[in-house]
Amino acid sequence: MANVSNVSFRIDSDLKAQADTLFSQLGMNMTTAFNIFLRQAVREGCIPFNITINTPNSETIAAMLETERLLSDPSTKRYDVEDALKELKS
């Protein structure tokens, strides 16, 4: 068996629950997800994703919320590319 170490840290309960759900959908547990993250960080020699302080402004947040609302509304009209072009030309 490989030499293993335990790591313990605190995270927000809601964040943990959301992460558990996501990782489960991806077919893994939290330990596997963290091992993937750590291996990738070591392999690349950095955090394996961009970390920025850029936050969306209120207009962008409103647009994102509106998009989420429309995507979850079954009565929202959906288009494929050809239908959208036809409607734009009419």
MARBA-3410 file (N, C-alpha, C, O; in Angstrom, 1 decimal):
90
0.8,-1.2,0.0,0.0,0.0,0.0,0.9,1.2,0.0,1.9,1.3,0.6 ~ 0.5,2.3,-0.7,1.2,3.5,-0.8,1.3,4.2,0.6,0.4,4.0,1.4 ~ 2.3,4.9,0.8,2.4,5.7,2.0,1.5,6.9,1.9,1.6,7.7,1.0 ~ 0.5,7.0,2.8,-0.5,8.0,2.7,-0.5,8.9,4.0,0.0,8.5,5.0 ~ -1.0,10.1,3.9,-1.1,11.1,5.0,-2.5,11.6,5.0,-3.2,11.7,4.0
-3.0,11.9,6.2,-4.3,12.5,6.3,-4.2,14.0,6.3,-3.2,14.5,6.9 ~ -5.1,14.7,5.7,-5.2,16.1,5.7,-6.6,16.5,6.2,-7.6,15.9,5.8 ~ -6.6,17.5,7.1,-7.9,17.9,7.6,-8.0,19.4,7.5,-7.0,20.1,7.8 ~ -9.1,19.9,7.0,-9.4,21.3,7.0,-10.8,21.6,7.1,-11.7,20.7,6.9 ~ -11.2,22.9,7.3,-12.6,23.3,7.5,-13.0,24.0,6.2,-12.3,24.8,5.6
-14.3,23.7,5.8,-14.9,24.4,4.7,-16.4,24.6,5.0,-16.9,23.9,5.9 ~ -17.0,25.5,4.3,-18.4,25.8,4.5,-19.2,24.6,4.2,-19.0,23.9,3.2 ~ -20.2,24.3,5.1,-21.0,23.1,4.9,-21.8,23.0,3.6,-21.9,22.0,3.0 ~ -22.3,24.2,3.2,-23.0,24.2,1.9,-22.1,23.9,0.7,-22.5,23.2,-0.2 ~ -20.9,24.5,0.8,-19.9,24.3,-0.3,-19.5,22.8,-0.3,-19.4,22.3,-1.4
-19.3,22.2,0.8,-19.0,20.8,0.9,-20.1,20.0,0.2,-19.8,19.0,-0.5 ~ -21.3,20.2,0.6,-22.5,19.5,0.1,-22.5,19.6,-1.5,-22.8,18.6,-2.2 ~ -22.4,20.8,-2.0,-22.4,21.1,-3.4,-21.2,20.3,-4.1,-21.4,19.7,-5.1 ~ -20.1,20.4,-3.5,-18.9,19.7,-4.1,-19.1,18.2,-4.0,-18.8,17.5,-5.0 ~ -19.6,17.6,-2.9,-19.9,16.2,-2.8,-20.9,15.8,-3.9,-20.7,14.7,-4.6
-21.9,16.6,-4.2,-22.9,16.3,-5.2,-22.2,16.3,-6.6,-22.4,15.3,-7.4 ~ -21.4,17.3,-6.9,-20.7,17.4,-8.2,-19.8,16.2,-8.4,-19.8,15.6,-9.4 ~ -18.9,16.0,-7.4,-18.0,14.9,-7.5,-18.7,13.5,-7.7,-18.2,12.7,-8.4 ~ -19.8,13.3,-7.0,-20.5,12.1,-7.1,-21.0,11.9,-8.5,-21.0,10.8,-9.1 ~ -21.5,13.0,-9.1,-22.0,13.0,-10.5,-20.9,12.7,-11.5,-21.1,12.1,-12.5
-19.7,13.1,-11.1,-18.5,12.8,-11.9,-17.9,11.4,-11.6,-16.9,11.0,-12.2 ~ -18.5,10.7,-10.7,-18.1,9.3,-10.4,-16.9,9.2,-9.4,-16.1,8.3,-9.5 ~ -16.7,10.2,-8.6,-15.6,10.2,-7.6,-16.1,10.8,-6.3,-17.1,11.4,-6.2 ~ -15.2,10.6,-5.3,-15.5,11.2,-4.0,-14.5,12.4,-3.8,-13.7,12.8,-4.7 ~ -14.7,13.1,-2.7,-13.9,14.3,-2.4,-12.4,14.0,-2.3,-11.6,14.8,-2.9
-12.0,12.8,-1.8,-10.6,12.5,-1.7,-10.0,12.4,-3.1,-8.9,12.9,-3.4 ~ -10.7,11.7,-4.0,-10.2,11.5,-5.4,-10.1,12.9,-6.1,-9.1,13.2,-6.8 ~ -11.1,13.8,-5.9,-11.1,15.1,-6.5,-9.9,15.9,-6.0,-9.2,16.6,-6.8 ~ -9.6,15.9,-4.7,-8.5,16.6,-4.2,-7.2,16.0,-4.7,-6.3,16.8,-4.9 ~ -7.1,14.7,-4.7,-5.9,14.1,-5.3,-5.6,14.5,-6.7,-4.5,14.8,-7.1
-6.7,14.6,-7.5,-6.6,15.1,-8.9,-6.1,16.5,-8.9,-5.1,16.8,-9.7 ~ -6.7,17.4,-8.1,-6.3,18.7,-8.0,-4.8,18.9,-7.6,-4.0,19.6,-8.3 ~ -4.4,18.1,-6.6,-3.0,18.2,-6.1,-2.0,17.7,-7.1,-0.9,18.3,-7.3 ~ -2.3,16.6,-7.8,-1.4,16.0,-8.8,-1.3,17.0,-10.0,-0.2,17.2,-10.5 ~ -2.4,17.6,-10.4,-2.3,18.6,-11.5,-1.5,19.8,-11.1,-0.7,20.3,-11.9
-1.7,20.3,-9.8,-0.9,21.5,-9.4,0.6,21.2,-9.3,1.4,22.0,-9.8 ~ 0.9,20.0,-8.9,2.3,19.6,-8.8,2.9,19.5,-10.2,4.0,19.9,-10.5 ~ 2.1,18.8,-11.1,2.5,18.6,-12.5,2.8,19.9,-13.2,3.8,20.1,-13.9 ~ 1.9,20.9,-13.0,2.0,22.2,-13.7,2.8,23.2,-12.9,3.3,24.2,-13.5 ~ 3.1,22.9,-11.7,3.9,23.9,-10.9,3.1,25.1,-10.5,3.7,26.2,-10.3
1.8,25.0,-10.5,0.9,26.2,-10.2,-0.5,25.7,-9.8,-0.8,24.5,-9.9 ~ -1.3,26.7,-9.4,-2.7,26.3,-9.3,-3.2,26.1,-10.7,-3.0,26.9,-11.6 ~ -3.9,24.9,-10.9,-4.3,24.5,-12.3,-5.5,25.2,-12.8,-6.2,24.6,-13.7 ~ -5.8,26.4,-12.4,-6.8,27.2,-13.0,-6.5,28.7,-12.7,-5.8,29.0,-11.8 ~ -7.1,29.6,-13.4,-6.9,31.0,-13.2,-7.6,31.5,-12.0,-8.8,31.2,-11.8
-6.9,32.2,-11.1,-7.5,32.9,-10.0,-7.5,34.4,-10.2,-6.4,34.9,-10.3 ~ -8.6,35.0,-10.2,-8.6,36.5,-10.5,-9.5,37.2,-9.5,-10.3,36.5,-8.8 ~ -9.4,38.4,-9.4,-10.2,39.2,-8.6,-11.3,39.9,-9.4,-12.1,40.7,-8.9 ~ -11.4,39.5,-10.7,-12.4,40.1,-11.5,-13.8,39.5,-11.1,-14.0,38.3,-11.0 ~ -14.7,40.4,-10.8,-16.0,40.0,-10.4,-17.0,40.7,-11.4,-16.8,41.8,-11.8
-18.0,40.0,-11.7,-19.0,40.6,-12.7,-19.7,41.8,-12.1,-20.0,41.8,-10.9 ~ -20.0,42.8,-12.9,-20.7,43.9,-12.4,-22.2,43.6,-12.3,-22.6,42.5,-12.7 ~ -23.0,44.5,-11.8,-24.4,44.2,-11.5,-25.1,43.9,-12.8,-26.1,43.1,-12.8 ~ -24.8,44.5,-13.9,-25.5,44.3,-15.2,-25.2,42.8,-15.6,-26.1,42.2,-16.1 ~ -23.9,42.4,-15.5,-23.6,41.1,-15.9,-24.2,40.0,-15.0,-24.7,39.0,-15.5
-24.3,40.3,-13.7,-24.9,39.4,-12.7,-26.4,39.3,-13.1,-27.0,38.2,-13.1 ~ -27.0,40.4,-13.4,-28.5,40.4,-13.7,-28.7,39.6,-15.0,-29.7,38.8,-15.1 ~ -27.8,39.7,-16.0,-27.9,38.9,-17.2,-27.7,37.4,-17.0,-28.4,36.6,-17.5 ~ -26.8,37.1,-16.1,-26.6,35.7,-15.8,-27.8,35.1,-15.1,-28.2,34.0,-15.4 ~ -28.4,35.9,-14.1,-29.6,35.4,-13.4,-30.7,35.2,-14.4,-31.5,34.3,-14.3
-30.9,36.2,-15.3,-32.0,36.1,-16.3,-31.8,34.8,-17.2,-32.7,34.2,-17.5 ~ -30.5,34.6,-17.6,-30.3,33.4,-18.4,-30.6,32.1,-17.6,-31.2,31.2,-18.2 ~ -30.2,32.0,-16.4,-30.6,30.9,-15.6,-32.1,30.7,-15.5,-32.6,29.6,-15.5 ~ -32.8,31.8,-15.3,-34.3,31.8,-15.2,-34.9,31.3,-16.5,-35.7,30.4,-16.5 ~ -34.4,31.8,-17.6,-34.9,31.4,-18.9,-34.6,29.9,-19.2,-35.5,29.2,-19.7
-33.4,29.4,-18.8,-33.0,28.0,-19.1,-33.9,27.1,-18.2,-34.1,26.0,-18.6 ~ -34.3,27.5,-17.1,-35.1,26.7,-16.2,-36.6,26.8,-16.5,-37.4,26.0,-15.9 ~ -37.0,27.7,-17.3,-38.4,27.9,-17.7,-38.8,27.0,-18.9,-38.3,27.4,-20.0 ~ -39.6,26.0,-18.7,-39.9,25.1,-19.9,-40.7,25.8,-21.0,-40.8,25.4,-22.1 ~ -41.4,27.0,-20.6,-42.2,27.7,-21.6,-41.3,28.6,-22.5,-41.8,29.2,-23.4
-40.0,28.8,-22.2,-39.1,29.6,-23.0,-38.9,29.0,-24.3,-38.6,27.8,-24.5 ~ -39.1,29.8,-25.4,-39.0,29.3,-26.8,-37.5,29.0,-27.0,-36.6,29.8,-26.6 ~ -37.3,27.9,-27.6,-35.9,27.4,-28.0,-35.8,27.4,-29.5,-36.7,27.2,-30.2 ~ -34.6,27.7,-29.9,-34.3,27.8,-31.3,-33.1,26.9,-31.7,-32.1,26.8,-30.9 ~ -33.1,26.3,-32.9,-31.8,25.8,-33.4,-31.3,27.0,-34.3,-32.0,27.9,-34.5
-30.1,26.8,-34.8,-29.5,27.9,-35.6,-30.3,28.3,-36.8,-30.6,29.5,-37.0 ~ -30.8,27.3,-37.6,-31.6,27.6,-38.8,-32.9,28.4,-38.4,-33.2,29.3,-39.1 ~ -33.6,27.9,-37.4,-34.9,28.6,-37.0,-34.6,30.0,-36.5,-35.4,31.0,-36.8 ~ -33.5,30.2,-35.8,-33.1,31.6,-35.3,-32.8,32.5,-36.5,-33.3,33.6,-36.5 ~ -32.1,32.0,-37.5,-31.8,32.8,-38.6,-33.1,33.2,-39.4,-33.2,34.3,-39.9
-34.0,32.2,-39.6,-35.3,32.5,-40.2,-36.0,33.5,-39.5,-36.6,34.4,-40.2 ~ -36.1,33.5,-38.2,-36.9,34.5,-37.5,-36.2,35.8,-37.5,-36.9,36.8,-37.6 ~ -34.9,35.9,-37.5,-34.2,37.1,-37.7,-34.4,37.8,-39.0,-34.5,39.0,-39.1 ~ -34.6,37.0,-40.1,-34.8,37.5,-41.4,-36.2,37.9,-41.7,-36.5,38.6,-42.6 ~ -37.1,37.4,-40.9,-38.6,37.7,-41.1,-39.0,39.0,-40.6,-40.1,39.4,-40.7
END
